[in-house]
Amino acid sequence: MYTGSILEGDSNLSDERKKWSESIDAFTKANLEADSNFFMHQALSTPCLDVLEECEGIYIINQQGKRYMDFHGNSVHQIGYRNPYVIEAIKKQLDIMPFSPRRFTNLPAIDLAKKLVSILPSPLNKVLFAPGGTSAISMALKLARLVTGKQKIISWWDSFHGASMDAISAGGEREFRAGLGPLLAGTEHIPPPNSYRPLFSGVTNDNAYAEYLEYVIDKEGDIGAFIAEPIRNTDVQVPSKAYWKKVREICDKNNIVLILDEIPTAFGRTGKMFAFENFDIQPDILCLGKGLGAGIFPLAAMVANESFNRFGNVSLGHFTHEKNPLASVAALSMIEFIEKNNLLQSTQQKGEWMKERLNEMKAKYPLIGDIRGLGLLWGVELVTDHETKNKATKQAEAVLYNCLQNGLSFKISQGNTLQLAPPLIITEKQLADAMDILESAIEKASKSI
Ligand SMILES: Cc1ncc(COP(=O)(O)O)c(C=O)c1O
């Protein structure tokens, strides 16, 4: 069994985590123990960090009333937790029809599909819902096979598209694949455009990685789909516009379906409703999820080119909760809330401020090797040495646990990248407070390089 480093998130088995677990009160400890006793242990899970009681706005709140500003939120928290606008709509729907069986339809589901199509460019006009992001990915992979008649898929190494067998096959994270083979046949991987170290020094030269895609298409044959996140969410890698334009061109030329996985990044995270809008391209299939359910319901969607609507005899999804009216009402009011409150514009403004503040920190602390992001999604990469870019994993953990102590939660990716994704409803004051907590932790950790 592979026991290598955890790249997707921070380790739940590290010494720093052990220290954190030892420092918590007896009541919480007892509940964490109960969690550990009853839940099957898996990577990135047991032991949990804390026991939560409540969530509200930008905060998750533990049983003692300690409030953490949530800069991770599993990417469901664009409009904050327990958003009153959404809660009111759900309560109304709850009293009328909380479930709609398959073979029937309902107005909330139709309205949501209509709304998604109206805010996406044509021909992204055909929708299917699913109860989770992984299931939306599964549908997209099936559809791409049917459309092209070609079985093989290319994705990036290091990518994550869900934890089911087909999604880990298409994904490129060793942690999720190890020991589980044989995986789905015909899944090929290419280096992600962030393997380009030149980007680290500010020079964008990722076009070569798009050309590498063409090389594999040519050598391998039978490639039906290329799947990737437009911006890699976990360690916040932002390819150039030129990269995406080249990828789009290559897919068109080779009759390959371009599937973009925006499960964590859609709905305003990057300052645009959809992340692909930052790159002047559009996918053939778009996968949505996480925040689609407004941080309340598990809901995902596949939105596809309408010309792919030719497989009425094939079950692409067939999910029990396919047209859930409660989830649909939550999603509809989430989108309305973004629109009514001009959240895209304010995300761009707050994002610019956050970028400036992080760059000021970078100028002050050599521990910070790189700052990258868009809108309210930022990655802060910590290094012990700028020349070698040696990962400052110990310092990253020290920063995390210091911030948790002081009421700021986020995730570490690739061992040394702090991923900072605040709810888009965060106020300027709250954002400034969070940056103060972060800076103080980075200052402390800098002393141990
Ligand atoms: C990029 C990406 N794709 C797919 C998924 C899977 O979504 P879900 O956990 O809802 O199945 C995730 C979840 O973290 C994700 O980050």
The ligand as an SDF file (V2000), in Angstrom:
LIG
                    3D

 16 16  0  0  0  0  0  0  0  0999 V2000
  -12.1690   19.4150   -8.8440 C   0  0  0  0  0  0  0  0  0  0  0  0
  -13.1200   18.4640   -8.1930 C   0  0  0  0  0  0  0  0  0  0  0  0
  -13.8230   17.6200   -8.9570 N   0  0  0  0  0  0  0  0  0  0  0  0
  -14.6950   16.7400   -8.4140 C   0  0  0  0  0  0  0  0  0  0  0  0
  -14.8870   16.6670   -7.0510 C   0  0  0  0  0  0  0  0  0  0  0  0
  -15.8560   15.6620   -6.4720 C   0  0  0  0  0  0  0  0  0  0  0  0
  -16.9850   16.2790   -5.9680 O   0  0  0  0  0  0  0  0  0  0  0  0
  -17.8930   15.5360   -4.8580 P   0  0  0  0  0  0  0  0  0  0  0  0
  -17.0680   15.4360   -3.6140 O   0  0  0  0  0  0  0  0  0  0  0  0
  -19.1000   16.4070   -4.7100 O   0  0  0  0  0  0  0  0  0  0  0  0
  -18.2350   14.1980   -5.3980 O   0  0  0  0  0  0  0  0  0  0  0  0
  -14.1630   17.5280   -6.2170 C   0  0  0  0  0  0  0  0  0  0  0  0
  -14.3250   17.4570   -4.7420 C   0  0  0  0  0  0  0  0  0  0  0  0
  -13.5060   17.8710   -3.9750 O   0  0  0  0  0  0  0  0  0  0  0  0
  -13.2640   18.4490   -6.8020 C   0  0  0  0  0  0  0  0  0  0  0  0
  -12.5380   19.2940   -6.0390 O   0  0  0  0  0  0  0  0  0  0  0  0
  1  2  1  0
  2  3  1  0
  2 15  2  0
  3  4  2  0
  4  5  1  0
  5  6  1  0
  5 12  2  0
  6  7  1  0
  7  8  1  0
  8  9  2  0
  8 10  1  0
  8 11  1  0
 12 13  1  0
 12 15  1  0
 13 14  2  0
 15 16  1  0
M  END
$$$$
